[in-house]
Amino acid sequence: MILRTTMAALFAGAILLSAPAMADDANTVTIKNFDFAPMALTVSAGTSVTWHNLDGEPHTVVSVDGVFRSAALDSGESFAFKFTKPGVFKYVCSIHPKMVATVTVK
Ligand SMILES: [Cu+2]
């Protein structure tokens, strides 16, 4: 009985430890303080990139070349787009056009 409890505790610990690694996902762009982070992201073709809005303000993710366009993302909302073709994809927040960033697909 003691062993079983210990195993359960270890298992719960493993789940908690893995959570920060997932948040650090290389295919994730965080929107915070009116900035995209990272501002320049490089991924392989076939990768889905997810944007998370952590600001209290709504933001959008809009490709300058019309390749993708999110709806207004409220605080805590996210948007994902799968990049299938190589290229340099510049995008902005259409609400705050000074927010500019790129995704490079190789
Ligand atoms: Cu914005």
Boltz pocket constraint, residues with backbone or C-beta under 6 A from the ligand:
constraints:
  - pocket:
      binder: B
      contacts: [[A, 34], [A, 58], [A, 59], [A, 60], [A, 93], [A, 94], [A, 95], [A, 96], [A, 99]]
      max_distance: 6.0
